[in-house]
Amino acid sequence: MTSFRAIILAVLASVVVTGCNTVKGAGRDIESVGQAGSDAID
């Protein structure tokens, strides 16, 4: 039972880390689109 619990915790931790990286990447993408729009206006 302890090993099952450790596996579940490892899976949850990897999902959380992956989610944070995805949100961080999306933020960078949005920032680059905003920068491109700003450059196009100038």
Residue pairs with C-beta under 8 A, 6 or more apart in sequence:
none
